[in-house]
């Protein structure tokens, strides 16, 4: 996923609570969904960054020599400028790009079918 192409704002944006709970009917459920998606995005970003920075890792035992790698600094700056995972997740939720389901609701529907 290219996070730079996301329409998510870089800074915090005030949102209407009622807009967030339209789909679920419950603001707490919406926040829980956004939170879980933000955790997924955070893990994915961290893995991407770790893979890119691992290419520049030096396995030298000498602590005296510290090399500044320009490419490594640019990669770090790129990831610092990305929107926070919570903002990315909120934007995805608002744009209906997040798949979620309620297992308790699914069970209730199955029990009604058997009656």
C-alpha positions as CSV (number, residue, x, y, z in Angstrom):
1,X,0.0,0.0,0.0
2,X,1.3,3.4,-0.9
3,X,0.6,5.6,2.1
4,X,1.7,8.8,0.4
5,X,-1.1,8.5,-2.1
6,X,-3.7,8.3,0.7
7,X,-6.0,11.3,1.1
8,X,-5.5,11.2,4.8
9,X,-4.6,14.5,6.4
10,X,-1.1,14.8,8.0
11,X,-2.5,16.8,10.9
12,X,-5.4,16.0,13.2
13,X,-8.8,16.9,11.8
14,X,-12.0,17.6,13.7
15,X,-14.7,15.1,12.6
16,X,-18.4,14.9,13.2
17,X,-19.0,12.0,15.6
18,X,-22.3,11.2,14.0
19,X,-20.6,10.7,10.6
20,X,-18.3,8.1,12.2
21,X,-21.2,6.1,13.7
22,X,-23.4,6.1,10.6
23,X,-22.3,2.7,9.5
24,X,-22.1,0.9,12.8
25,X,-24.8,2.7,14.7
26,X,-22.4,3.0,17.7
27,X,-19.5,5.4,18.1
28,X,-17.6,3.0,20.4
29,X,-17.8,0.2,17.8
30,X,-16.6,2.6,15.1
31,X,-13.6,3.7,17.3
32,X,-12.8,0.0,18.0
33,X,-12.8,-0.8,14.3
34,X,-10.6,2.3,13.5
35,X,-8.2,1.3,16.3
36,X,-7.8,-2.2,15.1
37,X,-7.1,-1.0,11.6
38,X,-4.7,1.6,12.8
39,X,-2.7,-1.2,14.6
40,X,-2.6,-3.2,11.4
41,X,-1.4,-0.2,9.4
42,X,1.2,0.6,12.1
43,X,2.6,-3.0,12.0
44,X,2.7,-2.9,8.2
45,X,4.5,0.5,8.1
46,X,7.0,-0.7,10.7
47,X,7.8,-3.9,8.7
48,X,8.3,-1.8,5.5
49,X,10.6,0.6,7.3
50,X,12.6,-2.3,8.9
51,X,13.0,-4.0,5.5
52,X,14.3,-0.8,3.9
53,X,16.6,0.1,6.8
54,X,18.0,-3.5,7.0
55,X,19.6,-3.0,3.6
56,X,21.9,-0.3,5.2
57,X,22.7,-2.2,8.4
58,X,26.3,-2.6,9.1
59,X,27.4,-5.5,11.2
60,X,30.5,-3.9,12.5
61,X,31.5,-4.4,16.1
62,X,33.3,-1.0,16.3
63,X,31.2,1.5,18.2
64,X,33.6,4.3,17.4
65,X,32.8,4.4,13.7
66,X,29.3,5.8,12.9
67,X,28.5,6.2,9.3
68,X,25.8,8.6,8.2
69,X,24.1,7.2,5.1
70,X,22.2,9.8,3.1
71,X,19.7,7.3,1.7
72,X,18.9,6.0,5.1
73,X,18.2,9.5,6.4
74,X,15.9,10.2,3.4
75,X,14.0,7.0,4.0
76,X,13.5,7.9,7.7
77,X,12.3,11.4,6.7
78,X,9.9,9.9,4.3
79,X,8.3,7.7,7.0
80,X,8.3,10.6,9.5
81,X,6.2,12.8,7.1
82,X,3.6,10.1,6.5
83,X,0.2,10.5,8.2
84,X,-0.2,8.7,11.5
85,X,-1.7,5.2,11.3
86,X,-4.8,6.4,13.2
87,X,-5.4,9.2,10.6
88,X,-4.9,6.7,7.8
89,X,-7.3,4.2,9.4
90,X,-9.9,6.9,10.1
91,X,-9.7,8.1,6.4
92,X,-10.2,4.5,5.2
93,X,-13.2,4.0,7.5
94,X,-14.8,7.2,6.3
95,X,-14.2,6.2,2.7
96,X,-15.7,2.7,3.4
97,X,-12.5,0.9,2.5
98,X,-12.4,-1.1,5.8
99,X,-14.0,-4.5,5.8
100,X,-15.3,-5.4,9.3
101,X,-17.9,-7.7,10.7
102,X,-19.6,-8.3,14.0
103,X,-19.3,-12.0,15.0
104,X,-22.0,-11.6,17.7
105,X,-24.4,-10.2,15.1
106,X,-23.5,-13.1,12.8
107,X,-24.3,-15.7,15.5
108,X,-27.6,-14.0,16.3
109,X,-28.6,-14.1,12.6
110,X,-27.7,-17.8,12.4
111,X,-29.8,-18.6,15.5
112,X,-32.8,-16.8,14.0
113,X,-32.5,-18.8,10.9
114,X,-32.6,-22.1,12.9
115,X,-35.8,-21.1,14.7
